[in-house]
């Protein structure tokens, strides 16, 4: 339908965000001396890229911030803080946006029922799925 196509165009931003973050985050390779932790922006950038890679690889699986944290090897609080600093959005919002982008593509390109697509995107009800699109 026309509304689905419009959402698909809007949500294609998710894939573009991932590409943008990965290609432009390297410009932030400046030592963050003010933090006093000895971490460089380059080190943080590499961690953020690992988070993005993990999310993209496991997008269709049941992943949480705890899963991401365990696999990357840092606390979810630290990861979320540096992810937000470098990307402008939280890890959860990034994950949600990417899942909605994939769901929008499925709505347009497949004949799967909406409820099945909603469930695959991590939503238990069609109402919560529809509400997420309206945000």
N, C-alpha and C positions, 0 to 999 in steps of 0.2 A: 504494500500500500504506500501511498505518498508520504504518510507520517513516518513509516519505517525507513523509507529512503532518506528522508530529511534527518532522522536520528542517526542513520548510518553515516551520513556526511558529517554531522556534528561530532560523532564519536570516533571517527577515523583519527581524530586528534590524539587519541590514546596511543596509537602506534607512532604517530609523529612525535609525541612527547618523549617516548622511549628513545627514539632515534636522536632527537634534539639533545636530550640529557647526555646520552653516550658520546655524542660528537662535540658538544660544547662545554662539557664539564671539565675537559682537559685544560681549558683556559684558566681554570682556577688553581693552578699548580703554584701557589704562593705559600710560603711557610707561615703558619698561624702562630706567631710568637706570643701573642697576647693570651692564648689559652694556657700556656705554661705546661702543656702535657707532652711536648716534644713531637706531637703528631703534625704532619704537614697536611696541607690541603690536598696534596697529591695522594697521600695515604688515604685520606677520607674519601677522595674521589674514587679510588680503587675499591674501597669498601662499598660505596654507593653503587658502583658498576656491578659488583658481585651480587648485591641485593636485587638489582634490576634483572640480571641474568637468571637468578634463582626464580624470581617471579615469572619471567617469561617462559622458562623451561617447565614450570609446574603450574601454569595458569589454569589448566583444566582439572587440577587435583585439589584436594581439600587442604589448603595451606592456611596458616595463621601467622601472626607476628611471632609467636613462640617457635613455630617451625623454622621460620626465616632466621631467627636469632640463633637457634641451635646449629643450623647448617652454616651460617656465616662465622659464628664463633664470638659474637659480641652480644651484650645485653640488648633486649628489644628497646629499652629506653635510649641507650646511646645510638643505636642504629636509627631509630625514628628521628632523633634530634639531628644527626648529621644528614640523613636523607632529606629532611625538611629544609635544612639550611642550604643544601645544594640544589634541590629541585623545586622548592616552593610549595610542595604538597607532602602530606604524610604518606608513609608506606601503605597504610590501609586505603587511603583515597586513591593512590596510584593503582593498587590491586583492584579496587572496585571499578575504577574507570576502564582498566584494561579488560576486565570481565564483561562489562557492559558493551564495550566495543565489539568483542567477539560475539556476544549475544545478538547485537544489532545486525552483524553480518549474517548470522544464522537465520534471523527472522526474515531477511531479504532473500537470501540465497538458498534456503532449504524449505522443505515442507513440514518440518518438525512442528509439533504442537507447541504453543507458547509456554505451557506449563513445563514441558520437558526442557526447553531452552532456559527457562527461569531456574529450574533445579540444577542444570549443568553450570549455571552462572553463580550458584551458591545461594539461591533464594528459595525459601520454603513455600511461599505463596505467590500467586500471580499478582496479588495486591502489592506486596512489598517490592516485587520486581517492577511493576508499573510505576510505583512511587519513586524508585531509584532513577528511572528514566526521566521523571519530571523534575528532579532536582537540578 
